[in-house]
Amino acid sequence: MRRVVITGMGAITPVGLSVEEFWNSVKEGKTNFAEVTRLIPQITERIWQQKSTILIQRYMDFKSAKRMELFSQYAVAAAKEAIEQSGLDMTKEDPFRVGCSVGSGIGSMQVVEKSCEILNTKGPGRLNPLMIPLLISNMASGNVSIQFGLRGKNINVVTACATGTHSIGEAYRTIQCSDA
């Protein structure tokens, strides 16, 4: 079996939008927790849009980001940082031998919430025809693969709190067994 090493990392977190920012925040003991006393869709929507704007400016173009929900934007941003750190040059690689494994527990609850509101107020004819592709959890790995031209094995792991660890394990075994 092949030896497997991690060559690049990416992080999109409440305390940093890169591995360096995240690690500095951890060392400084920073947290980003606050009590949620009332969830107001208009406020949460504004917060999501602010985070999305930062990600788009730093990690992707507006046209691509517009076709993704925030959870996919997080995945693409973290993947871009990891790919850049690793030194992977896709122009020198066989894209069918480079895959993607992303752990995403649920996908976009924002699309579900908006769609329920539209369904209740305007009827089914006004639902976004891309509702399902926007909300399913495997769109994170799909969008990462699309953005970076990865045409190998593409999987989305959904195992609750163990999702991240399982996703890394699946990627490890894929490389170890020469599937990618």
N, C-alpha and C positions, 0 to 999 in steps of 0.2 A: 504494500500500500504506500501511497505517496505521502510525503511530509507536507503538512499544512501550516502556514503561518499567516498572521494578520499583518497586512502591509499598509493599511490606511484605515482611518476612523472618521466618522462624521457625527456631529451632535447638534440637535435642535431641541433645546430645553427651555424651561421657564427662566433659568438663570444664565443662559448663554446660547447664542446662535452659531456656535462653532465649538470644536473640541477645546481650543485654547480658552475661550470665554467661559465655557462650562467648568473646566478644571480650575481656573483662577477663582471662580465663584465658590467652588467646593473648598479650596484651600483657605479662602477668606471666611468661610462659614456662612455664606449668603444663602438665603432661602427665598422662595417666592410663594409663600402660602398666605392666604387671607380667608377670613370667614365669609362664606356666601350666605347672606341673610335673605336674599330674595333674587330669584333668577328672572331677569327682565330681557326678553328676546332682543329688543332694540339695543340695549347696552352690550349684551354678549356679541351681537352681530358687529357692532362697532369695534369691539376688542379684536374679534377675529379678523376684520378687515385691516386693522392696524398691523397685526402680526403678519398677515399675508403680504401687505405692501413691503414690509422690511425684507421678507424672504424673496419676493420677486426682484427687488432692487439688487439684492446681494447674490442670488443663486440661479435665476432663470429669467427668460424673457416673458413679457406681459402676455403675448399671444398664447404661449404654452400654458402659463399659469391660469389663464382664464378658463381653460378646458379642464381644470382640476379642482377638486375640493381641497380644503386646507390640509387634511391628513396626507394626501398625496403630495402636496407641496412640501410638507415636512420631510417626507421620504426622499423626494428628489433632491432637496437641499442637502440633507445628510449624506446621500449617496454621492453627490457632486464633490463634497469635501473629502469623503473617503477615497474616491477615485483619484482626485488630485494629489492627496497625500501619498497614495500608493505608487504614483508614477505610471499607472496603467495608461497606455496610449492605444486607443481602440483602432487607430489607423494601422497599427502593426500587429493586431490580434485577429484571429479568426472569430468573428462575432458569434458563430454558432457554438463556440467552445467557452463563451463567457456568459454566465447566467446571473440570476438575481433571486435572492431569498429575503423576503421582508415579512416581519411579524406585524400584523395589524389586527387588533382584537375585534373591531366592529365596523370600521369604515366611517361614513359620514352621517352622524345623527342629525346634523343641521339640515341635510337634504330631506331626511325623513320628517323632521319637524315642519319645514317649509311646505313639503308636499301634502302633509296632513291638513295644514291650514288652507292651502289652495283647494284641495279636495272638498273640504267642508264649506268653503265660502264661494267657490267658483265652479266646482264640478270637475269630473274626471277629464273632460276635454281640454282643460287648461293646464294639466300636468305637463311638466317638462318631459319630452320624449327620451331624454338622456338621464332620467331620474335613476334608474337602476345602475347603469354604468358609472354614474357619479358616486353612488353610495356604497357599492359592494367593496368589501375589504381588500380583495385582490387587485384593486385598481392602483394601490400604492406600488406594488411590485411591477404591475403593468406599465405605469407611467415612468418608473425608473428605467425599465428596459427600453421604452420608446425614446426617452430623452437621450440615452447614452448608446443606443444601437446594440443593446445586448440581446442576442437572439438564441442563446442557449436555454438551459433549464430555467424556468420561471415559476417560483412557488410562493404562496402566501400561507404562512403558518398562523393558525388561530387556536391557541390553547390557554386562554385566560392569562393569568399572571406569569405563566411560564413561556409565553409567546416569544419574547426576545431570545431567551436561552435556546428554545427549540429551533428557532430560525437560524441561529448561529450553528447549532449542531447539524441541521440539515445541510447548510452550506459546506460545513466541514466534511461531512460524509460524501457529498457530491464531488468535492475536489479529491478527497482521499481515494475514492473508488474510480477516479478518472472519468466521471460523467461530465466534467467541465474542467 
